[in-house]
Amino acid sequence: MEKLNCDVVIVGCGVSGCFAALHLCEKYKVIMLSKASFEESDSYLAQGGICCLKNEDDYESFYRDTMKAGHHENRAESVEIMIKSSPEIIDELVSYGVDFERNADGSFKYTREGAHEFARILFHKDITGKEITRNLLSAVQKQSNITLMEYTTMLDIIEKDNTCLGIACKDQAGNVFAIEASYTLLASGGIGGLYPHSTNFPCLTGDAVAIALKHGIEVENVDYVQIHPTTLYTKEAGRSFLISESVRGEGALLRGADGNRFASEVLPRDLMTAKIHEQMEKDDTPYVWLDMTVLGEDVIRNHFPNIYQRCLEEGYDAIHEWIPVVPAQHYFMGGVHVNRNSKTTMDRLYAAGETSCNGVHGRNRLASNSLLESLVFAKRAALEINALPLHSDASFDEVWQEKKMELKKDQDRLVEEYKDLVWKEIRKER
C-alpha cells in the first residue's frame, strides 16, 4: 500500500473527528485515522458534561463566565459562536442517541461546575464524554463513505507552496504510506502524553502542533496548559484518574490535613490548583482531601458511579471516607491557530478540538466547554469544506517521493524530535 486517495482525511477519531465526518457531504470519500484504538481518545475520558445555553437570558452569564475563566484573553467572536451554536449541537447529539440525564417531567437536568454562575451543564452520569463519543463513532461506522483506520500514526503532512496535499502515515506493522486528499483536518487531541502526570492518554503527544511548527504553520498560546485541580492520588505510574469538577459543583468539599476547608470549591481551575498547591505545601503532604461524603450515597452512586467504583479499586469508599486528590496536567488551550471556520494558515488544512486554538478558552478553560467547543468548530470546518471545490494535484506523487526519502532517514527520530519541538515552543512562549 503505497498511497490511498480520498476527498478528506481526518486525523483523529474523537468527538471533533467524528462530528466533522458526519457533517461532510456523503458523496465525499473520507478516511479517518486513530493513532491508537478508537477508545484511546480523550473525548472518551470527559466526565463532567457539556455546557449548553439554557435560554436567551443565560447568554450574558455564560459569556461572562467563559471570558472570566480565560482571563479575558479569549477571542470574543469564537466565544459568541460557541455559545449561540450550543442548542443546535445538543439537539443533534440527542438525534444520534446521546442520553442526557433528565428530570421527571422529561426536561434536561443540569449540573454546575467551578466558575459557572448557574447550572448549565448537561451530563450522562459521570461518563458524558464516553456517551457522546461512542454514539458519534457508531454513527460514523455506519457511513459507507467513511473508512476508519486504527493504530495508524500521522508522520507528517505532505505540502507544496503552503498548500496541504495530504499526509504521510505509518500503520501498526510499520508500513509507511501516503494519503492524498483535497482537504485535511487535524483533530488529534492535546499534549498530555508529554507529561509524567496527566489525565490524558499517553499516545497524545502534540504531533499536530509539532508538524505545524515544522512547516511554519501558525500556532497560538502553546504555553497555555491547564492543570486539573483534582485527580485521584496514587503512587502508581500511568495516566492520572480525573475526579470531575462536577463533584465539587454538586457540593463536595476540599479539606486540608487538619480537616478544615481552605478555599471555595468552585474557583476557576487555575486558581483552584494554586490553592491546592499552597495547602499541600503548608501541610507538607502530596495531596489534599476531597470529601464526597457530604453528597450522600444516592448522589454518589447515581451521578458518579464510575468515580465511586474507581475509588473503591484504589481502596477508598467515597460514601464513607475522604479521598486524596492532587492536581495533574489536563488540557491544552493553545494549539494550531485557526479562524472561525477552523481553517489554519496553510491552504486546504483545517484543525479542530484540542489540537486547535480558535481562542474560545483564552488562558484557562471554563469547565465543560471542551466538548462543546470541539463539536461546534468541527462542524464549521466540515461545512466550509463542503462549500469548496475538490482538488487533484499532478505534483503529489513527486512531492510524496521526496517526503518518503526524508522519512526513511528521519523516521526513527521523529517521535523525540516532535516532542522536543513542542517543549521548546512551550518554554519559548513562557
Rosetta blueprint (number, residue, H / E / L):
1 M L
2 E L
3 K E
4 L E
5 N E
6 C E
7 D E
8 V E
9 V E
10 I E
11 V E
12 G L
13 C L
14 G L
15 V H
16 S H
17 G H
18 C H
19 F H
20 A H
21 A H
22 L H
23 H H
24 L L
25 C L
26 E L
27 K L
28 Y L
29 K L
30 V E
31 I E
32 M E
33 L E
34 S L
35 K L
36 A L
37 S L
38 F L
39 E L
40 E L
41 S L
42 D H
43 S H
44 Y H
45 L H
46 A L
47 Q L
48 G L
49 G L
50 I E
51 C E
52 C L
53 L L
54 K L
55 N L
56 E H
57 D H
58 D H
59 Y H
60 E H
61 S H
62 F H
63 Y H
64 R H
65 D H
66 T H
67 M H
68 K H
69 A H
70 G L
71 H L
72 H L
73 E L
74 N L
75 R L
76 A H
77 E H
78 S H
79 V H
80 E H
81 I H
82 M H
83 I H
84 K H
85 S H
86 S H
87 P H
88 E H
89 I H
90 I H
91 D H
92 E H
93 L H
94 V H
95 S H
96 Y L
97 G L
98 V L
99 D L
100 F L
101 E L
102 R E
103 N L
104 A L
105 D L
106 G L
107 S L
108 F E
109 K L
110 Y L
111 T E
112 R L
113 E L
114 G L
115 A L
116 H L
117 E L
118 F L
119 A L
120 R L
121 I E
122 L E
123 F L
124 H L
125 K L
126 D L
127 I L
128 T H
129 G H
130 K H
131 E H
132 I H
133 T H
134 R H
135 N H
136 L H
137 L H
138 S H
139 A H
140 V H
141 Q H
142 K L
143 Q L
144 S L
145 N L
146 I E
147 T E
148 L E
149 M E
150 E L
151 Y L
152 T L
153 T E
154 M E
155 L E
156 D E
157 I E
158 I E
159 E E
160 K E
161 D L
162 N L
163 T E
164 C E
165 L E
166 G E
167 I E
168 A E
169 C E
170 K E
171 D L
172 Q L
173 A L
174 G L
175 N L
176 V E
177 F E
178 A E
179 I E
180 E E
181 A E
182 S E
183 Y E
184 T E
185 L E
186 L E
187 A L
188 S L
189 G L
190 G L
191 I L
192 G H
193 G H
194 L H
195 Y L
196 P L
197 H L
198 S E
199 T L
200 N L
201 F L
202 P L
203 C L
204 L L
205 T L
206 G L
207 D H
208 A H
209 V H
210 A H
211 I H
212 A H
213 L H
214 K H
215 H L
216 G L
217 I L
218 E L
219 V E
220 E E
221 N L
222 V L
223 D L
224 Y L
225 V E
226 Q E
227 I E
228 H E
229 P E
230 T E
231 T E
232 L E
233 Y L
234 T L
235 K L
236 E L
237 A L
238 G L
239 R L
240 S L
241 F L
242 L E
243 I L
244 S L
245 E H
246 S H
247 V H
248 R H
249 G H
250 E L
251 G L
252 A L
253 L E
254 L E
255 R E
256 G L
257 A L
258 D L
259 G L
260 N L
261 R E
262 F L
263 A L
264 S L
265 E L
266 V L
267 L L
268 P L
269 R H
270 D H
271 L H
272 M H
273 T H
274 A H
275 K H
276 I H
277 H H
278 E H
279 Q H
280 M H
281 E H
282 K H
283 D H
284 D L
285 T L
286 P L
287 Y L
288 V E
289 W E
290 L E
291 D E
292 M L
293 T H
294 V H
295 L H
296 G L
297 E H
298 D H
299 V H
300 I H
301 R H
302 N H
303 H H
304 F L
305 P H
306 N H
307 I H
308 Y H
309 Q H
310 R H
311 C H
312 L H
313 E H
314 E L
315 G L
316 Y L
317 D L
318 A L
319 I L
320 H L
321 E L
322 W L
323 I E
324 P E
325 V E
326 V E
327 P E
328 A E
329 Q E
330 H E
331 Y E
332 F E
333 M L
334 G L
335 G E
336 V E
337 H E
338 V L
339 N L
340 R L
341 N L
342 S L
343 K E
344 T L
345 T L
346 M L
347 D E
348 R L
349 L E
350 Y E
351 A E
352 A L
353 G H
354 E H
355 T H
356 S E
357 C E
358 N L
359 G L
360 V L
361 H L
362 G L
363 R L
364 N L
365 R L
366 L L
367 A L
368 S L
369 N L
370 S H
371 L H
372 L H
373 E H
374 S H
375 L H
376 V H
377 F H
378 A H
379 K H
380 R H
381 A H
382 A H
383 L H
384 E H
385 I H
386 N H
387 A L
388 L L
389 P L
390 L L
391 H L
392 S L
393 D L
394 A L
395 S L
396 F H
397 D H
398 E H
399 V H
400 W H
401 Q H
402 E H
403 K H
404 K H
405 M H
406 E H
407 L H
408 K H
409 K H
410 D H
411 Q H
412 D H
413 R H
414 L H
415 V H
416 E H
417 E H
418 Y H
419 K H
420 D H
421 L H
422 V H
423 W H
424 K H
425 E H
426 I H
427 R H
428 K H
429 E H
430 R L
